[in-house]
Amino acid sequence: MRLIIIDDKTCKKELNGFLTENSASVTVNVALDDVENKVADFLDNINRISATDKKIAINTSDSLFLVNIKNIVRCESKRNYTLIHFKKRKELLVAKTLREFEEILEPFQFFRVHRSHLINMQYVEKYMKGKGSILLNNGTLIKMSQRKRESFFKLINKL
């Protein structure tokens, strides 16, 4: 099934005219679950696109940093602190829990693979089945929780 969103006045007018003239020969079957799934996928795509330039404020003990979400590779729990690892800059230690960062970053394709790690899916290079680990493209190897594997593969299939 295909969901088509038309946002052009001319196309809408032509489609409405066609449907009015040919209403007897047009059958529309729509399953609500299909529509909900397509809309959810559409919104995920919008979030992914908007993340390319989306910035967040990260407050440390001595500074306030504005960083692009796309430059965050992973977040690592350090008890009630989070160590944020970046693509090209030194990591930052922040007085926020990993759960707080998970809530902020999850809409931007971040996934909690373990109680101590939140990763940016854009930096995943491969999943190593034998080890149950994820290799990021910067060479970091992170163990994945067994109970997170199913959710991880569902997210991989959406990418």
Secondary structure, 3 states (H helix, E strand, C coil): CCCCCCCCHHHHHHHHHHHHHCHHHCCCCCCHHHHHHHHHHHHHHHHHHHCCCCEEEEECCCCEEEEEHHHEEEEEEECCEEEEEECCCCCEEECCCHHHHHHHHHHHCEEEEECCEEEEHHHEEEEECCCCEEEECCCCEEECCHHHHHHHHHHHHHC
